[in-house]
């Protein structure tokens, strides 16, 4: 049994036994198994709509936040590889990692817009989505 299967069985067990029970507590937020499943399915469908498929890499540049968890779980759901970038990277450091891994999609937190703006001038264009304050993405 792979780690994904174990994680998936934990989530499915939470859904089947008590879907309204809290699955994640983060800061002052609580996400039930039901809410987590809905967000994960919705984001996984969005990733697939952008052409992400099994084996593709999805890079994300976010602090510890719920969106990072949702992104990772959505990747697991479709068999994509979730690749977190060190949130403290500067543009040239992130550029090196992005060039090596060649992600299919990039998700970043609006707190790092300045770094990402520089980064986008250094790497080939790919679908890019922002999360956080003022972002259009709604996870």
C-alpha positions as CSV (number, residue, x, y, z in Angstrom):
1,X,0.0,0.0,0.0
2,X,1.4,3.4,-1.0
3,X,1.5,6.4,1.2
4,X,-1.2,8.0,-1.0
5,X,-3.4,4.9,-0.4
6,X,-2.9,5.2,3.3
7,X,-3.7,8.9,3.3
8,X,-6.7,8.4,1.1
9,X,-8.0,5.6,3.3
10,X,-7.7,8.0,6.3
11,X,-9.7,10.6,4.5
12,X,-12.3,8.2,3.3
13,X,-12.6,6.7,6.8
14,X,-13.2,10.2,8.2
15,X,-15.8,10.8,5.5
16,X,-17.7,7.5,6.1
17,X,-17.7,7.5,9.9
18,X,-18.4,11.1,10.7
19,X,-18.1,13.6,7.8
20,X,-18.8,16.6,10.0
21,X,-15.9,15.9,12.4
22,X,-13.0,18.3,12.2
23,X,-10.2,17.0,9.9
24,X,-7.9,20.0,10.1
25,X,-7.5,22.8,12.6
26,X,-5.4,25.7,11.5
27,X,-5.1,28.9,13.4
28,X,-8.7,29.8,14.1
29,X,-10.2,27.7,11.3
30,X,-11.7,24.2,11.4
31,X,-12.3,22.2,8.3
32,X,-14.5,19.1,8.5
33,X,-13.8,15.9,6.5
34,X,-16.8,16.8,4.3
35,X,-15.4,20.3,3.6
36,X,-11.9,19.0,3.0
37,X,-13.2,16.4,0.5
38,X,-15.2,19.0,-1.3
39,X,-12.2,21.4,-1.6
40,X,-9.9,18.6,-2.6
41,X,-12.2,17.4,-5.3
42,X,-12.9,20.9,-6.6
43,X,-9.2,21.8,-6.7
44,X,-8.3,18.4,-8.3
45,X,-10.9,19.1,-11.0
46,X,-9.4,22.6,-11.5
47,X,-5.9,21.1,-11.9
48,X,-7.2,18.6,-14.4
49,X,-8.9,21.4,-16.3
50,X,-5.5,23.1,-16.6
51,X,-4.1,19.9,-18.1
52,X,-2.4,18.5,-15.0
53,X,-2.3,14.8,-15.1
54,X,-0.8,11.8,-13.2
55,X,2.9,12.2,-12.9
56,X,2.9,15.9,-13.6
57,X,4.6,18.3,-11.1
58,X,2.7,21.1,-9.4
59,X,5.0,23.6,-7.8
60,X,3.7,25.8,-5.0
61,X,5.3,28.7,-3.2
62,X,3.2,29.3,-0.1
63,X,3.7,29.6,3.7
64,X,2.1,27.1,6.0
65,X,-1.5,27.6,5.2
66,X,-4.7,25.7,4.4
67,X,-4.2,26.3,0.6
68,X,-0.9,24.5,0.8
69,X,-2.7,21.5,2.3
70,X,-5.5,21.6,-0.2
71,X,-3.1,21.9,-3.1
72,X,-1.0,18.9,-1.9
73,X,-4.1,16.7,-1.3
74,X,-5.6,17.7,-4.7
75,X,-2.3,16.6,-6.4
76,X,-2.4,13.3,-4.5
77,X,-6.0,12.8,-5.6
78,X,-5.1,12.9,-9.3
79,X,-1.6,11.3,-9.0
80,X,0.3,14.6,-9.6
81,X,3.5,15.4,-7.7
82,X,3.1,18.2,-5.2
83,X,6.4,20.2,-5.0
84,X,6.7,22.8,-2.3
85,X,9.3,25.5,-2.8
86,X,11.0,27.0,0.2
87,X,8.9,30.0,1.0
88,X,12.1,32.0,1.7
89,X,13.6,31.5,-1.7
90,X,14.5,34.5,-3.8
91,X,13.7,34.6,-7.5
92,X,17.0,33.1,-8.7
93,X,16.8,30.2,-6.2
94,X,13.2,29.4,-7.1
95,X,14.2,29.7,-10.8
96,X,16.8,27.1,-10.4
97,X,14.4,24.6,-8.8
98,X,11.6,25.4,-11.3
99,X,14.0,24.8,-14.2
100,X,15.1,21.5,-12.8
101,X,11.6,20.1,-12.0
102,X,9.7,21.7,-14.9
103,X,6.3,21.9,-13.3
104,X,3.1,21.9,-15.3
105,X,1.5,24.5,-13.0
106,X,2.6,27.0,-10.4
107,X,0.6,28.2,-7.3
108,X,1.9,31.0,-5.1
109,X,0.8,33.1,-2.2
110,X,0.2,36.8,-2.8
111,X,2.7,37.7,0.0
112,X,5.4,36.7,-2.5
113,X,4.2,38.5,-5.6
114,X,7.4,40.5,-5.8
115,X,9.5,37.4,-6.0
116,X,7.1,35.7,-8.4
117,X,7.0,38.7,-10.7
118,X,10.8,38.4,-11.0
119,X,10.6,34.7,-11.3
120,X,8.1,34.7,-14.2
121,X,10.7,36.7,-16.3
122,X,13.2,33.9,-15.7
123,X,11.2,30.7,-16.5
124,X,9.1,29.5,-19.3
125,X,5.5,30.5,-19.0
126,X,3.1,28.0,-17.5
127,X,-0.3,28.3,-15.8
128,X,0.2,30.4,-12.6
129,X,-2.4,30.9,-9.9
130,X,-2.3,33.1,-6.8
131,X,-3.8,32.5,-3.4
132,X,-4.1,34.8,-0.5
133,X,-5.2,38.3,0.1
134,X,-6.6,39.8,-3.1
135,X,-6.2,36.7,-5.2
136,X,-8.8,35.5,-7.6
137,X,-8.3,31.8,-6.7
138,X,-10.8,30.5,-4.1
139,X,-9.8,27.2,-2.5
